[in-house]
Amino acid sequence: MSRLLIIGCGGVAQVAIQKCAQNSKVFTEMCIASRTVSKCDALKEKLEKQGTPVKITTATVNADDVKDLVKLIKEYQPDAVLNVALPYQDLTIMDACLECKVDYIDTANYEPEDTDEPTWRAAYEKRCKEKGFTAYFDYSYQWAYMDKFKEAGITGLLGTGFDPGVTSVFTAYAKKHYFDEIHTVDILDCNGGDHGYAFATNFNPEINLREVSANGSYWEDGHWVETKPMEIKREYDFPQVGKKDMYLLHHEEIEALGRNFPEIKRIRFFMTFGQSYLDHMRCLEDVGMLSTSPINFEGKEIVPIQFLKALLPDPASLGPRTVGKTNIGCIIRGVKDGKEKVIYIYNVCDHQECYKELGSQAISYTTGVPAMIGTALVLTGQWKKPGVYTTDEFDPDPYMDMLNEFGLPWVVDENPVEVE
Ligand code: NDP
């Protein structure tokens, strides 16, 4: 029996909420709250028409405003808050959870909306020098809540999507069942789906384009090695998808795994991109459309990347037109009983199957299912631990079981081809 408050009702949220409804033993009551309440109402209506036993309410909330969030939390009295809005809202929602002493769960780490804000900018530039990577996001802002969450007796589960999220659970599972010591991890994220548009992003365009156009980096021997965007390219033959070009990116789970598994000598993250996506992105960047700095246009201030978001297809609308499969997983090398070994743990997900089941494409699906799983494990007490943690810091077994149960079955290949 539990009451969950969900913030956000976009592509990922719609999957997470429908998956919570499938797990109605744990999720007995839900409040869906977002900026545009009509999206929450439409989903509530869809679930009620299907006969869900979950008691659903909806609300409008401005998740940038701690007071507004606190008011809603005090009114609804949830047992946990699942943040599936945007990374910009992580800290305001964490502050509200802290004030109300309620558990907090999210799928992506904090980054600011305005990267020109002087106080944030100064801290960012200091961090770039100290840590050696230049991505706008890092865990320091949320890890800073550790003591406050411990004192309040509440759990903060960070980054329970697929990557980050499942990829870190795969690593913890490999350590528990396959290795005495892990030496290298390559996280491979392949989207073999085709939506038929020349250019569209699979999740929030602003967050996606910021991530992909940034410098790459990887973790080696205890420090970051930074690369230019798309500098390192490899080809890989993905099970059930086929050969794809993939590029090394900076990705947030590398930071958490590097900290929590100091034995790991190298951690890399690769994502596949088609040539059309890369050409469009380069062109948009060259003309300034990816900029996060406001400009004045005909007397009105606009942020170029936000304007671009308004022009691009809504990722939540890609479901009916996307065909093909995703394959996301980890190739892990290490030692067991004195012998070197390598395994590949991955999940394959079919865009059209996801659409048939929930009306969403596989990127939202592969993120929304783990968001529900992480939340369920916190609510049932299996992953309850006061403080702020990533998914690699808990027992991976119940999470791995729930992936199989709720639509993301995984495979362990004990003889994979490695990435050069
Ligand atoms: P969408 O843009 O589709 O949805 C975001 C939702 O949040 C929308 O409903 C939006 O409202 C709402 N929202 C935004 N700002 C506010 C605000 N100030 N107050 C209240 N509600 C607000 O994003 P996605 O569903 O694609 O992504 C959701 C999250 O999932 C992101 O944090 C993203 O980074 C993360 N993600 C994680 C992945 C992983 O594997 N770990 C992979 C993919 C995504 P409105 O409808 O009005 O716009």
Boltz pocket constraint, residues with backbone or C-beta under 6 A from the ligand:
constraints:
  - pocket:
      binder: B
      contacts: [[A, 7], [A, 8], [A, 9], [A, 10], [A, 11], [A, 12], [A, 13], [A, 33], [A, 34], [A, 35], [A, 36], [A, 39], [A, 61], [A, 62], [A, 63], [A, 64], [A, 83], [A, 84], [A, 85], [A, 86], [A, 87], [A, 89], [A, 107], [A, 108], [A, 159], [A, 160], [A, 161], [A, 162], [A, 163], [A, 164], [A, 165], [A, 202], [A, 203], [A, 204], [A, 207], [A, 315], [A, 316], [A, 363], [A, 366], [A, 367]]
      max_distance: 6.0
